[in-house]
Amino acid sequence: MDTQKQQFICFLEPMRAGMPDDPTPEEAQAASDHFEYYHQLHKQGTLILAGRTQESPHVGIMIFEAESKTAAESVVNQDPAIIAGVFRATVQAYRIALFRSE
């Protein structure tokens, strides 16, 4: 069985349109916990890159590795901001084709 990890992309959208610009205290805490979760994924070698748009419509992305789509969805579903209902996520199989190295 091939255990090579696959790449996935996760698109994140805030559940409330005004959230990124004017978060409630609960949303701000969930976003902070979300960032810490992504930081841990990066340290583990799971996260390849993450970021978000800086203007509306607000969309975040995460490109990461997992063994299967089910495993990828599990990674996303453990995000504290998903658990808190602050973001909704869509996960799709992905493959980086070109990458700028510095």
Secondary structure, 3 states (H helix, E strand, C coil): CCCCCEEEEEEEEECCCCCCCCCCHHHHHHHHHHHHHHHHHHHHCCEEEEEECCCCCCCEEEEEEECCHHHHHHHHHCCHHHHCCCEEEEEEEECCCCCCCC
